[in-house]
Amino acid sequence: MRFQDDDAFVRRVTGTNFTNSDRGVQALYESGPWSTQLSLTNGSGGGAETDSGKQASWVLQFVQDGWRLGASANFNDSDTGDRQMQNVFAGIRTGPIAWLGEADLIRDDLPDGRTQDGVAAYVEANWRFLKGHNLKLAYGYFDPNRDLDEDHRVRWGLLWEYSPFQFLQLRAGARLHDAPPQNPFDNRDEFVAEIHGFF
């Protein structure tokens, strides 16, 4: 089970999501419960090459039947400012509840020579209460600058997901955002109804 919410802070602010592809090469190795991937890409998010810098990403995970644990590291060498990210993620099944969690450390080099450290985190609980029906409770946290107080953002979500048959999912629910008042995008409530087809 993996979460697919590109608007979660751990996806949106890191730029590692389904809508942000990039060109490069990837090598992977799998042995029993272990798997690791190493990739080297342009670091331009699929756009035109803008400098000679590249982005290196590495993921390592250990997967068992009822749980998984992993870590990753990313470095993007860019003329507009380097970015370093480290990450740990985990998933575990406890009875009828499946838990997913992730925590990211993000360091950006700013144009004025300073660095800015941020933190993003996410946890969700999934309860399959009937065949094909899943109830998801999610919490997201983002602090863009650990040196500043009161600039963090929080997002809660409660979603019902229904899969009547393979490759189709209906989803409905609410996401409640809390952020500093000068940031309206991250300070709103939203209600969603979605249809997902998987191919």
Disulfide bonds with the S-S distance in Angstrom:
none
